[in-house]
């Protein structure tokens, strides 16, 4: 009776060990996949120096855009002023535009 019980226990041990090995390899695969996902998905804090450089580049770009817009605004004002003075000049001459 004990040999039969021993054989049965050994068989159970072998099955459980095999199940454990399978479960462990599945767990290892899932852990590896999770690690790859974390690398891709989890936001890593940006270093201070990198943030500072990025911000400085952004500010420089905004300053450049502001200079461009100021230049365009000045050109528009000069253009409008030229058109308005030309119109006033024609009406002073007696309406030659008819």
Long-range contacts (C-beta under 8 A, 24 or more apart in sequence): none
